Amino acid sequence: MEKKLIRDLMTRDVESVTLKDNVYEAAVIMRDKNVGVVPVVDEQNHCIGLITDRDIVIRGIASKRSGSFAVEGVMSEKLVTGTPDMTADQAAQMMAKEQIRRLPIVENGKLIGIVSMADLATHRETMDEAGFAISQISEPTTQHSQGYQQ
């Protein structure tokens, strides 16, 4: 059976924010698109980080930041990216190793999509890869206890 490529599974036309934006804009995108993560890009559309609903709560609200604060102050800067030519298996293994649930997909350095565990799990050919990655991501680590999670 032919391996599924990430380009066939990823979500395209991903909404993003820049460092000029504040968490309010990111939260509105999350609400309107029903997502928990928004990529942070620079002026050339290079992915430089991610902001998650968890980042907003843990690094923002729980840290007693008031009002709408800068994306830069709460975003996750440890960035792991994939390419559209990766197989679902390669992406799942990378996600498991890095303990992340969402993988921004870049081509020539530019953000072109994102793939999530849900994307992998909804395709029959990739269910095993998604199950493996989810089991690995669910293992507690010091990374999780420090609040980092994409």
DRENZAKOL-715145 format. One line per 3 residues: number of its first residue (from 1); their letters; for each residue x, y, z of C-alpha. Coordinates in steps of 0.001 Angstrom, whole numbers, m for minus. Example, Ala and Ser with C-alpha at 12.3 -4.5 7.8 and 13.67 -1.06 7.14 Angstrom:
# residues 2
1) AS) 12300:m4500:7800 ~ 13670:m1060:7140
This chain:
# residues 150
1) MEK) 0:0:0 ~ 1262:3451:m911 ~ 2175:5686:2006
4) KLI) 72:8817:2521 ~ 1998:12059:2194 ~ 1418:14943:4560
7) RDL) 505:17198:1620 ~ m2615:15012:1215 ~ m3567:15157:4901
10) MTR) m2620:18649:6063 ~ m4952:21563:6576 ~ m4173:24302:4073
13) DVE) m5026:28021:4257 ~ m4015:28218:7895 ~ m4790:31496:9667
16) SVT) m1725:32974:11339 ~ m668:35965:13441 ~ 2503:38039:13518
19) LKD) 4519:39506:16358 ~ 2626:42753:15741 ~ m611:41061:16796
22) NVY) m1863:40539:20324 ~ m3416:37490:21948 ~ m6902:38863:21359
25) EAA) m6434:38413:17590 ~ m5092:34897:18118 ~ m8008:34022:20412
28) VIM) m10544:35317:17874 ~ m8980:33107:15171 ~ m9124:30126:17549
31) RDK) m12789:30812:18268 ~ m13812:31456:14669 ~ m11866:28513:13210
34) NVG) m12516:26191:16171 ~ m8799:25455:16607 ~ m6454:25438:19578
37) VVP) m3318:26680:17863 ~ m2361:29560:15585 ~ 1048:29744:13873
40) VVD) 3108:32894:14373 ~ 4815:34062:11169 ~ 7203:36832:10181
43) EQN) 6749:39273:7290 ~ 7892:36640:4764 ~ 5410:34032:6100
46) HCI) 8188:32007:7785 ~ 6794:30152:10780 ~ 8612:31418:13886
49) GLI) 6416:29978:16621 ~ 2984:28843:17681 ~ 456:30242:20102
52) TDR) m1945:27794:21700 ~ m5013:28224:23819 ~ m2928:26697:26599
55) DIV) m182:29326:26087 ~ m2771:32075:26513 ~ m4078:30547:29735
58) IRG) m808:29398:31344 ~ 1628:32094:30215 ~ m920:34869:30006
61) IAS) m3945:34777:32249 ~ m2469:32528:34968 ~ 626:34741:35019
64) KRS) m1662:37693:35832 ~ m1159:39506:32550 ~ m3997:41909:32051
67) GSF) m5720:43144:28954 ~ m4683:41943:25525 ~ m955:41333:25590
70) AVE) 1601:40677:22846 ~ 1723:37301:21118 ~ 5495:37272:21546
73) GVM) 5241:37128:25333 ~ 3239:33902:25449 ~ 3951:31999:22229
76) SEK) 5843:28724:22093 ~ 9142:29417:20355 ~ 10466:25855:20348
79) LVT) 9347:25062:16842 ~ 9319:21704:15120 ~ 8187:21712:11493
82) GTP) 7526:19138:8812 ~ 7496:19123:5041 ~ 4670:18271:2640
85) DMT) 6648:15328:1242 ~ 6926:13536:4600 ~ 4909:10378:5000
88) ADQ) 2240:10171:7664 ~ 4460:7656:9448 ~ 7428:10058:9472
91) AAQ) 5251:12892:10766 ~ 3717:10708:13484 ~ 7145:9527:14589
94) MMA) 8427:13108:14716 ~ 5358:14239:16659 ~ 5781:11365:19124
97) KEQ) 9491:12041:19604 ~ 8943:15778:20130 ~ 5725:15235:22121
100) IRR) 3634:17614:20022 ~ 64:17331:18770 ~ 324:19713:15824
103) LPI) 3024:20036:13197 ~ 3345:23172:11039 ~ 4213:22247:7463
106) VEN) 6704:24429:5629 ~ 8010:24509:2074 ~ 10948:26711:1107
109) GKL) 10799:28067:4647 ~ 7217:29304:4302 ~ 4161:28068:6190
112) IGI) 1857:26159:3827 ~ m251:24118:6232 ~ m532:22250:9496
115) VSM) m1166:18627:10364 ~ m2605:17448:13643 ~ m3108:14131:15377
118) ADL) m6760:14443:14354 ~ m5727:14740:10689 ~ m3695:11550:10996
121) ATH) m6395:9737:12966 ~ m9213:10510:10507 ~ m7515:8706:7635
124) RET) m7727:4947:7802 ~ m4259:4453:6316 ~ m2683:6521:9082
127) MDE) m4610:5354:12160 ~ m1738:3203:13423 ~ 719:6093:13145
130) AGF) m1664:8432:14956 ~ m2310:5900:17705 ~ 1410:5401:18233
133) AIS) 2103:9120:18346 ~ m784:9809:20726 ~ 434:7103:23098
136) QIS) 3914:8647:23083 ~ 2646:12200:23501 ~ 491:11135:26431
139) EPT) 3538:9962:28396 ~ 4409:12480:31126 ~ 7708:14296:30694
142) TQH) 9487:17195:32290 ~ 8538:19170:29192 ~ 4830:18767:30052
145) SQG) 5335:19572:33698 ~ 6992:22837:32630 ~ 3932:23798:30609
148) YQQ) 5280:23367:27083 ~ 2799:21676:24822 ~ 1796:22441:21265
